[in-house]
């Protein structure tokens, strides 16, 4: 139903969130929900929800609401939660190791089939049952296996060149953890995770809150 | 100048990005830039940039563009990059250890002053020069030190109760890594990092790309 319809990136980026909330509702044995109730839980407007869910067929029925399970399954299908992706981790430092040990990704179909580094202290080490290989072996490795996604956990300066290299060898999806909006010459899909941006926003919001609290306190 | 003006969250969330791009420009010795050039680099419209930067005074001069260094400094001031925050990490598993070892946060003024866990295999262990303390010691710990931010890297089910606990003891900022939109009863600032959401979006976009590539190939 949704396969050939163009869904905007803004909607796509909200889908995992719908998926999480619907999963929670299922766990609570809630089988139907109105856009209004869902709106209150999620903190987005009911009209936004109706508009979003209309994008892929809209499963709401006037006066009944949404069937939680079928909506959950449909969003899961759109997101491809039953698809399988072969993933490699590039960079076996702190973040690479954290990702390698994070079991949730495998549950979601992202199978980590290789971990690479150049640091002799890390190459050969076993992380979550997988031996870290030298990045020099990557070219041979990809000849024998399809690799869909590379998780980039290499140092900042090396990120663009490593990304170019693996993209030139056929990797089509990059998950970048360096604090940059990665751009490369190859036609690939890149998602950036900006941890520092998130922390800076937290710092800003916290500072504003403390300032307002202090003002309110002074007025008492 | 900007201290008392209300800046929308949407603008705030873009500020770290401006900050990164301006930092790169400074490194390249570029001292002025037009909204059009910045727009091309950042992939957002020039009018959006002008509108955003107008929110806090607007440093552009007609026909000259923006002074990179003063814009960089002003955004840095707004974001509070020179402010200092005392941070604890709750949960010394994979993600907690990765964050503890991530030196960039300290450079940005987020000083990690304590790491806590309940797992006897982790308590007492040293991570980046800091001994992991038992979470039971947290209440005593916070009596003697101001803690601004808790980075929550505890298991999913425990996240809400741990968040309530530390908020009740006075922590005002929470950086949550569990795949949920954390809500608690206390008046605190919460930023959620949704790694799984990001990975699911990457999976979706990649699947769409491969589908389109295959269609284009079939038409040849």
Interface residues (C-beta under 8 A of the other chain):
Chain A: X3 X12 X13 X15 X16 X17 X19 X20 X24 X42 X43 X78 X79 X80 X81 X83 X85 X93 X94 X95 X97 X98 X99 X101 X102 X104 X105 X108 X109 X110 X148 X149 X172 X173 X175 X179 X180 X181 X189 X191 X193 X194 X195 X196 X197 X198 X199 X200 X201 X202 X203 X204 X205 X206 X207 X209 X210 X211
Chain B: X3 X12 X13 X15 X16 X17 X19 X20 X24 X42 X43 X78 X79 X80 X81 X83 X85 X93 X94 X95 X97 X98 X101 X102 X104 X105 X108 X109 X110 X148 X149 X172 X173 X175 X179 X180 X181 X189 X191 X193 X194 X195 X196 X197 X198 X199 X200 X201 X202 X203 X204 X205 X206 X207 X209 X210 X211
